[in-house]
Amino acid sequence: MAPKELLLITGNSNKIADFNAILAPAGIIVRNQAVDVPEIQGSIEEISIAKCRKAAEIIGGPVIIDDTALCFNAMGGLPGPYIKAFLEALGPKSLHLLLAGFSDKSAQAVATVGYCQGQGHEPILFQGRIDGTIVPARGNMQYGWQTCFEYGETGQTLAEMPDVEKHKISHLGIALGKLVSWLNHLDDRVTDTT
Amino acid sequence: MAPKELLLITGNSNKIADFNAILAPAGIIVRNQAVDVPEIQGSIEEISIAKCRKAAEIIGGPVIIDDTALCFNAMGGLPGPYIKAFLEALGPKSLHLLLAGFSDKSAQAVATVGYCQGQGHEPILFQGRIDGTIVPARGNMQYGWQTCFEYGETGQTLAEMPDVEKHKISHLGIALGKLVSWLNHLDDRVTDTT
């Protein structure tokens, strides 16, 4: 059986709520534990793998982690994994100004969820990417950079979409969908060999 | 006696040349070793301390490391330690466009040199900060972001200044001056106790 409970390494209550909202229909409950895991500099994948491996080592058992990136195409994917620092420094209302000097306002929102069985196991990554356009902030400012990310052709920022709708199409929704498929596939493989 | 030879953890030959040019008058020779030390995300000081500690642990003896940051005041100090990624993504000629949406073009160039005696010893940091203005790139493009940093009231970017002049006023010159003073002070303390 795929695990019905996952341990997410975070102290962010909004993140836990999002994970549970998306994973509840798959019958998965997400608990959380706040652990101080230093993040390295590097690509989204390098950062996620290092974080997941370290978290599993500290916890001594299965964990999931996530990393969120906002990638501006005009900047070769930056701020990318450093978006949190830029959001803290500028706030949602000034974030779009980073692209004022560039005509290409296109961007990708990227969620990378890592699963690691425990110390010595290789982390496995599940990634969701969606395309959008960087715009002046609209919607609930508590949603941070999602106020500046107009999704696809909808004319709505992620922060203007109802949560239920957003989770169906979002970077995190896609990443967690892949995680669920993989967990279910684990079940199939177990069934195949019995 | 202060060490007359320091081991700088880097594979960058330009950096070694700069260190030697600045430290030669103090009678210090800099050797180097290229070691892959992952850098964490965080403040300049957190990154430098973690890198220095890890390098000393790997080498098993005294090391120096350095971290370079370019801090835009309009962005609360960012890109800061992430400047290398932004420079790689944008190139020197587009770097100033990051500030196109901001009226405050002021910036600080920051060099942080860390010294660690060896495993289990606390790293000590020596920092040089200079004020300037971000401008469209001028000077030798091989100098990277220094082409965009107009120093103080000189009207010259760091990349337009002769190396000898630059080293007298630069962020790295100041940081290494502090290192030399500290090393000499170690000598004084040894002398005092004999």
Interface residues (C-beta under 8 A of the other chain):
Chain A: P38 E39 I40 Q41 G42 I47 A50 M75 G76 G77 L78 P79 P81 Y82 A85 F86 E88 A89 L90 S94 H96 L97 L98 L99 A100 G101 F102
Chain B: P38 E39 I40 Q41 G42 I47 A50 M75 G76 G77 L78 P79 P81 Y82 A85 F86 E88 A89 L90 S94 H96 L97 L98 L99 A100 G101 F102
